[in-house]
């Protein structure tokens, strides 16, 4: 058993960039070879050649942009100004596993730059009252000298729980939003504040990794897909100050972005129905209307991913419905002169283009012209996926060796196949049913637990150091199939 903090960092390398460009070029060559081998007519060849050229230019532009993203490092003077900010953490809780909730709170105490206040709001959970965790946390926060509140409110949804935290912290300069299963890396809050040294920055997104990434095949592939998206698509947008969606497990906002828009945040409706999801993307939209929204690659958080297909399907459907609503709001409210507006427009174009090309190759060409795509076409999306997922290999985690990361990277074909088939169908279904604005998960209690084999009390044990000037707070075992890793969080005694 190894006792250590769970940490991670994103490694930047010119070799990764060169390898990505090489794989993208190979994908274009494979597509060109496929077009030539299929004996399409001259007009079809010309049309498809134009499609591949546009696709390659978009991918190459994105690759260059996400390698232009930089970790913000302010001056010593700006550091002092950031240290003077009041940072309030908003932590809504609804039917969360006690083990994950306690792990989240422990990570607050282990921060190199602790928040000034933490506001926990139990949004009317039906699976328990968290009495033991609440008692422990109030004592631990008081011992650490950290202001905190713990409220229990009638169930009103995540937004109303966050609003309850905002109302009891009117003096905050920055709000950090986290989920109840978020385990922050020790320097997460310190790092996520750094971009605020630039006055135009209104919100900052952290990088989300999976706590349970190796629990099963679904969590491996989901982690690969999710992390790759953050380090390619969102990193490219961050380079332009135009991040469209911050992630719920870790994001930070200048306080006026939240406070000034609280009424509209709580009262959003779509087709006459209150919107209960897509909270983070709406806060990001508010930030974009005031300035820049960026990502900080060095601000890392670990969160629990769905471990069952049914749970993942409900989560993804909620994302797609929320994405549909939010994209309409962006086109309506974002200024046409901003990068974010055009990023949304290009995203629509890419979805339409990829869907049209897929339908043409698999339906129109065989039925109308009697030609089928050659087998060489199958390798094109895999090469593109592996090229983008090279960024996944650049994430160095304290609980995983590069061999394990490489094994997951090799699973990219599974992510590509799922994205082009099941997820594509779910995307269109989500768009068609976006008026269904309910949350859809955790209605019957926690769907992911910290340790499926033992209870929370058995996975977290408190120990004390009798002859030291530090206090050691709970040691929590993470269940990994290959290694047994523990998180050991320590903080100075006060």
Secondary structure, DSSP 8 states (H G I E B T S, - for coil): -EEE---EEE---HHHHHHHHHHHHHHHHHHHHHHHHTT--HHHHHHHHHHHHHHHHHHHHHHHHHHH-------HHHHHHHHTS-EEEEEEESS--HHHHHHHHHHHHT-SS--SEEEEEE---SS---HHHHHHHHHHHHHHT-EEEEEE-----HHHHHHHHHHT-TT-SEEEEE-TT-EE-TTHHHHHHGGGGSTTEEEEEEEEEETTTTSSHHHHHHHHHHHHHIIIIIHHHHHTTB-----TTSEEEEHHHHHTTHHHHHT-EETTEE--S-HHHHHHHHHHTTSEEEEEEEEEEEE----SHHHHHHHHHHHHHHHHHHHHHHHHHS-TTSHHHHHHHHHHHHHHHHHHHHHIIIIIIIIII-----GGGHHHHHHHHHHHHHHHHTEEETT--HHHHHHHHTTHHHHHHHHHTHHHHHHHHHHHTTT-----SSTTS-SS-S-TTS-HHHHEE----TTSSEEEEEEEEE--SS--EEEEEEEE--
